[in-house]
């Protein structure tokens, strides 16, 4: 399969996204983006046995060290982040070093934040190995860690030097992680690409069966959609906030259940459906569009109901600790139509309560 390359256009900080099979370990993709001699590869206990050796083979011309972290969202915190800094300092890494994130979204976010912080900023490269990280978290420069009171509330914008998405790494992904990645793919169709949403309705079975051509198309289209948004609004002062469709509800579910109980994509899938439900109650989308949204999320084997134990007050407690809160008002990404999302605080909180309680009641049933 021919490698496809997209570009995130950010002037001097522009970078390529390479998508294709068997890209791990290709020195010609890595070397042009490493300005010094020292490379710290950060990965986790699950990914290291699978892909670390192959990745290091492409870094033979550099001085490489590794940090292997525990695997899971529950480890995305400041205590575990310090293990990266420990490795960098113990091995005397200088300001021209490069950090390389080899893993899913947790590894990418933590490695990027370490790179943004170490000696006030060093280079890093993203090699995402999950579908979710290939289509979302590896692109755009959002980095950070969780706090017990809120997801991704501690972090920085720090763009990678390049992103290498090797589709062969998806072969080792379990079905639950595959579905979590498809949630973020669905998001791009819902928020601004109605044509892509229709394609997803026709091709969901192929994605679930891991058809390579379908996966490559979905990854490329998702990255292209995101790259256009990031180029227009790098630091989320306007349009980029649309990429948080489903995330305010989803982050509340993750925090309310305990990080790691629900995968991020699972929570976002339910969160998108709740956003669509509220949009329908506001009269913005039709009941048919709500059913289309629920159907595609269900066909992706994602949960379509919120946790039964989370009532309205429980949701609000966690939604209030969100980056989109402005002057005490919870802004939400809602739908005017499939393919047309808006960020707004202009909604009836009574209808928000109805949405939350309806999903909770259905979960209990």
C-alpha positions as CSV (number, residue, x, y, z in Angstrom):
1,X,0.0,0.0,0.0
2,X,1.3,3.4,-0.9
3,X,2.0,5.7,2.1
4,X,-0.2,8.8,2.3
5,X,1.1,12.0,3.7
6,X,-0.9,15.0,5.0
7,X,0.4,18.2,6.4
8,X,-0.7,20.3,9.4
9,X,-0.2,23.8,8.2
10,X,1.1,25.9,11.2
11,X,3.8,28.0,9.5
12,X,7.2,27.3,11.0
13,X,5.7,24.5,13.2
14,X,4.0,22.7,10.3
15,X,4.5,18.9,10.3
16,X,3.6,15.8,8.2
17,X,1.3,13.0,9.1
18,X,2.4,9.7,7.4
19,X,-0.2,7.0,7.1
20,X,0.4,3.5,5.8
21,X,1.5,-0.1,6.5
22,X,4.9,-1.2,7.9
23,X,6.1,2.3,8.7
24,X,7.6,1.5,12.1
25,X,11.4,1.5,12.1
26,X,11.8,3.4,8.8
27,X,14.8,5.7,9.5
28,X,14.0,7.9,6.5
29,X,10.7,9.0,8.2
30,X,12.3,9.7,11.6
31,X,15.7,11.1,10.9
32,X,14.7,14.4,9.2
33,X,12.7,15.4,12.3
34,X,15.4,14.7,14.9
35,X,17.6,17.8,15.4
36,X,20.0,16.5,18.1
37,X,21.6,13.1,18.9
38,X,19.6,12.0,21.9
39,X,16.2,10.2,21.6
40,X,14.0,9.1,24.5
41,X,11.4,6.6,23.5
42,X,8.4,6.6,25.9
43,X,6.1,3.6,25.7
44,X,4.1,1.3,28.0
45,X,4.2,-2.3,29.2
46,X,1.7,-3.5,26.6
47,X,3.2,-1.8,23.5
48,X,6.9,-2.3,24.3
49,X,7.0,-6.1,23.7
50,X,5.2,-5.6,20.4
51,X,6.9,-2.6,18.7
52,X,9.8,-1.2,20.7
53,X,12.5,-3.2,19.1
54,X,11.3,-2.4,15.6
55,X,11.1,1.3,16.4
56,X,14.6,1.3,17.9
57,X,15.9,-0.3,14.6
58,X,15.0,2.9,12.8
59,X,17.0,5.0,15.4
60,X,20.4,3.3,15.0
61,X,22.1,6.5,14.2
62,X,21.0,8.1,17.5
63,X,21.7,7.7,21.2
64,X,18.5,6.1,22.5
65,X,17.0,5.4,25.9
66,X,13.6,4.2,26.9
67,X,11.0,4.8,29.6
68,X,8.4,2.1,29.9
69,X,5.2,3.2,31.8
70,X,2.3,1.2,33.1
71,X,-0.6,0.9,30.7
72,X,-4.0,2.6,31.4
73,X,-5.8,5.9,31.7
74,X,-5.6,5.6,35.5
75,X,-1.8,6.2,35.2
76,X,-2.1,9.4,33.3
77,X,-1.2,11.6,36.2
78,X,1.6,13.8,37.5
79,X,3.2,11.0,39.6
80,X,3.7,8.7,36.6
81,X,4.7,11.7,34.4
82,X,7.7,12.2,36.7
83,X,9.1,8.9,35.6
84,X,9.8,10.5,32.2
85,X,11.6,13.4,33.7
86,X,13.6,11.0,35.9
87,X,14.8,9.2,32.8
88,X,15.7,12.4,31.0
89,X,17.6,13.8,33.9
90,X,19.3,10.6,34.9
91,X,20.6,10.1,31.4
92,X,21.6,13.8,31.1
93,X,19.4,14.6,28.1
94,X,20.0,18.1,26.7
95,X,17.8,20.8,25.1
96,X,18.4,19.3,21.6
97,X,16.9,16.0,22.6
98,X,13.8,14.4,21.1
99,X,11.1,12.5,22.9
100,X,9.3,9.8,20.9
101,X,5.8,8.7,22.0
102,X,5.2,5.0,21.0
103,X,1.7,4.0,22.1
104,X,-1.9,5.2,22.4
105,X,-3.4,8.4,23.5
106,X,-2.2,8.3,27.1
107,X,1.4,7.8,26.1
108,X,1.1,10.5,23.4
109,X,-0.4,13.0,25.8
110,X,2.0,12.4,28.6
111,X,5.1,12.3,26.3
112,X,4.0,15.6,24.6
113,X,3.5,17.3,28.0
114,X,6.9,16.1,29.2
115,X,8.4,17.5,26.0
116,X,6.6,20.8,26.4
117,X,7.9,21.0,30.0
118,X,11.4,19.6,30.0
119,X,14.0,22.4,29.9
120,X,11.0,24.6,28.9
121,X,10.4,22.8,25.7
122,X,12.0,20.1,23.5
123,X,11.0,18.3,20.3
124,X,8.8,15.2,20.2
125,X,7.5,12.7,17.6
126,X,4.2,10.8,17.7
127,X,4.0,7.2,16.7
128,X,0.4,6.3,17.6
129,X,-0.4,2.6,17.9
130,X,-4.2,2.7,18.5
131,X,-6.9,3.8,16.1
132,X,-8.1,6.5,18.5
133,X,-4.6,8.0,18.8
134,X,-4.0,7.8,15.0
135,X,-7.2,9.7,14.2
136,X,-7.3,12.2,17.1
137,X,-4.9,12.6,20.0
138,X,-1.6,12.4,18.1
139,X,-2.7,15.3,15.8
140,X,-3.0,18.9,17.0
141,X,-0.6,19.3,19.8
142,X,-2.9,18.9,22.8
143,X,-0.9,17.3,25.6
144,X,-1.5,16.8,29.3
145,X,-2.4,14.6,32.3
146,X,-5.5,14.0,34.3
147,X,-6.4,15.3,37.8
148,X,-8.8,13.4,40.1
149,X,-11.2,16.3,39.7
150,X,-11.0,16.7,35.9
151,X,-9.6,15.1,32.7
152,X,-6.8,16.8,30.9
153,X,-6.9,19.9,33.1
154,X,-3.1,20.1,33.4
155,X,-1.3,20.3,30.1
156,X,0.1,22.5,27.3
157,X,-0.2,23.0,23.5
158,X,2.9,21.5,22.0
159,X,3.0,20.4,18.4
160,X,5.0,17.2,17.4
161,X,7.7,17.3,14.7
162,X,5.8,14.6,12.8
163,X,3.2,11.8,13.2
164,X,3.7,8.3,11.9
165,X,0.5,6.2,11.8
166,X,1.4,2.6,11.0
167,X,-1.8,0.8,10.2
168,X,-0.3,-2.6,10.8
169,X,-0.2,-1.8,14.6
170,X,-4.0,-2.0,14.5
171,X,-3.8,-5.8,14.1
172,X,-2.9,-6.2,17.7
173,X,-5.7,-3.9,18.9
174,X,-8.5,-5.6,20.8
175,X,-12.1,-5.1,19.6
176,X,-13.0,-2.7,22.5
177,X,-10.1,-0.4,21.6
178,X,-11.0,-0.6,17.9
179,X,-14.5,0.6,18.7
180,X,-13.1,3.4,20.9
181,X,-11.1,4.7,18.0
182,X,-14.2,4.5,15.7
183,X,-16.0,6.8,18.1
184,X,-13.6,9.6,17.3
185,X,-14.0,8.8,13.6
186,X,-17.8,9.2,13.9
187,X,-17.2,12.5,15.6
188,X,-15.7,14.1,12.5
189,X,-18.7,13.1,10.4
190,X,-21.1,14.5,13.0
191,X,-19.4,17.8,13.7
192,X,-18.6,19.0,10.2
193,X,-18.4,16.4,7.5
194,X,-21.9,15.1,6.6
195,X,-20.6,13.4,3.5
196,X,-18.2,11.4,5.6
197,X,-21.0,10.5,8.0
198,X,-22.9,9.0,5.1
199,X,-19.8,7.0,4.1
200,X,-19.5,5.7,7.6
201,X,-23.2,4.6,7.6
202,X,-22.4,2.5,4.4
203,X,-19.0,1.2,5.5
204,X,-19.2,0.6,9.3
205,X,-19.3,-3.2,8.8
206,X,-16.0,-2.9,6.9
207,X,-14.4,-0.9,9.7
208,X,-15.5,-3.3,12.3
209,X,-14.1,-6.2,10.2
210,X,-10.8,-4.3,10.0
211,X,-10.8,-3.9,6.2
212,X,-7.5,-2.2,5.5
213,X,-8.7,0.0,2.7
214,X,-11.6,1.2,4.8
215,X,-9.4,1.9,7.8
216,X,-6.9,3.8,5.8
217,X,-9.6,5.9,4.2
218,X,-11.2,6.7,7.5
219,X,-7.9,7.5,9.2
220,X,-6.8,9.8,6.3
221,X,-10.2,11.6,6.2
222,X,-10.3,12.0,10.0
223,X,-6.7,13.4,10.1
224,X,-7.5,15.7,7.1
225,X,-10.6,17.1,8.9
226,X,-8.7,17.6,12.1
227,X,-5.7,19.1,10.4
228,X,-7.9,21.8,8.8
229,X,-9.4,22.7,12.1
230,X,-6.1,22.9,13.9
231,X,-4.5,25.0,11.2
232,X,-7.4,27.5,11.5
233,X,-7.5,27.5,15.3
234,X,-4.4,26.0,17.0
235,X,-5.2,26.9,20.6
236,X,-8.9,26.4,20.7
237,X,-10.0,30.0,20.8
238,X,-13.0,29.3,18.5
239,X,-13.6,26.6,15.9
240,X,-11.3,24.0,17.4
241,X,-13.7,23.6,20.4
242,X,-16.0,21.8,18.0
243,X,-13.7,18.8,18.2
244,X,-14.9,18.3,21.7
245,X,-18.3,17.0,20.5
246,X,-19.4,14.5,23.1
247,X,-16.4,15.2,25.3
248,X,-18.0,17.2,28.1
249,X,-20.5,14.4,28.8
250,X,-17.8,11.8,28.1
251,X,-15.2,13.3,30.5
252,X,-17.9,13.4,33.2
253,X,-18.5,9.7,32.6
254,X,-14.8,8.9,32.8
255,X,-14.3,10.9,36.0
256,X,-17.5,9.7,37.6
257,X,-16.7,6.0,37.0
258,X,-13.0,6.3,37.8
259,X,-10.4,6.7,35.0
260,X,-9.9,3.5,33.1
261,X,-13.3,1.9,33.8
262,X,-14.7,3.3,30.5
263,X,-12.3,3.8,27.6
264,X,-12.1,7.4,26.4
265,X,-13.8,6.5,23.1
266,X,-16.6,4.6,24.8
267,X,-17.4,7.7,26.9
268,X,-17.2,10.0,23.9
269,X,-19.6,7.7,22.0
270,X,-22.2,7.9,24.7
271,X,-21.4,11.6,25.1
272,X,-22.1,12.3,21.4
273,X,-25.4,10.5,21.7
274,X,-26.4,12.6,24.7
275,X,-25.4,15.8,22.8
276,X,-27.6,14.7,19.9
277,X,-30.4,13.9,22.3
278,X,-30.2,17.4,23.8
279,X,-30.0,18.9,20.3
280,X,-33.2,17.1,19.4
281,X,-35.0,18.3,22.6
282,X,-34.0,21.8,21.7
283,X,-35.6,21.4,18.3
284,X,-32.3,21.7,16.4
285,X,-32.2,18.2,14.8
286,X,-34.9,15.8,13.9
287,X,-35.8,12.6,15.8
288,X,-34.6,10.7,12.6
289,X,-31.2,12.3,12.9
290,X,-31.0,11.3,16.6
291,X,-31.9,7.7,15.5
292,X,-29.2,7.8,12.8
293,X,-26.7,8.9,15.4
294,X,-27.7,6.2,17.9
295,X,-27.6,3.6,15.1
296,X,-24.1,4.3,14.0
297,X,-22.8,4.4,17.6
298,X,-24.5,1.1,18.3
299,X,-23.1,-0.5,15.1
300,X,-19.6,0.5,16.3
301,X,-20.2,-1.6,19.4
302,X,-20.1,1.5,21.6
303,X,-22.3,2.0,24.7
304,X,-25.4,4.0,24.0
305,X,-26.4,4.7,27.6
306,X,-24.8,6.5,30.5
307,X,-23.8,4.7,33.7
308,X,-26.9,4.0,35.8
309,X,-25.4,5.4,39.0
310,X,-24.7,8.9,37.5
311,X,-27.7,11.2,38.1
312,X,-28.1,14.8,37.0
313,X,-26.2,16.2,40.0
314,X,-23.4,13.7,39.6
315,X,-23.0,14.6,35.9
316,X,-23.0,18.4,36.7
317,X,-20.4,18.0,39.4
318,X,-18.0,16.6,36.8
319,X,-19.1,18.7,33.8
320,X,-18.4,21.9,35.9
321,X,-14.7,21.0,35.9
322,X,-14.3,21.3,32.1
323,X,-12.1,23.5,29.9
324,X,-15.2,24.8,28.1
325,X,-16.8,26.3,31.3
326,X,-16.9,30.1,30.9
327,X,-17.9,32.3,33.8
328,X,-19.6,29.4,35.5
329,X,-21.6,28.4,32.4
330,X,-21.1,25.0,30.9
331,X,-20.7,25.4,27.2
332,X,-21.6,22.3,25.1
333,X,-20.9,21.2,21.6
334,X,-24.4,20.5,20.1
335,X,-25.8,19.7,16.7
336,X,-27.7,22.0,14.3
337,X,-27.7,19.1,11.8
338,X,-25.6,16.1,11.1
339,X,-22.4,17.7,9.9
340,X,-23.1,21.0,11.5
341,X,-22.0,21.5,15.2
342,X,-21.9,24.6,17.4
343,X,-20.4,25.5,20.7
344,X,-23.1,27.1,22.9
345,X,-24.2,27.9,26.4
346,X,-27.6,28.8,25.2
347,X,-29.7,25.9,26.2
348,X,-32.5,25.1,28.7
349,X,-30.9,23.4,31.7
350,X,-34.3,21.7,32.3
351,X,-33.8,19.9,28.9
352,X,-30.2,19.0,29.9
353,X,-31.6,17.4,33.0
354,X,-34.1,15.5,30.8
355,X,-31.3,14.2,28.6
356,X,-29.2,13.0,31.5
357,X,-32.1,11.4,33.4
358,X,-33.5,9.8,30.2
359,X,-30.2,8.1,29.5
360,X,-29.7,7.1,33.1
361,X,-33.3,5.6,33.3
362,X,-32.7,3.6,30.1
363,X,-29.4,2.4,31.5
364,X,-31.2,1.2,34.7
365,X,-33.8,-0.5,32.6
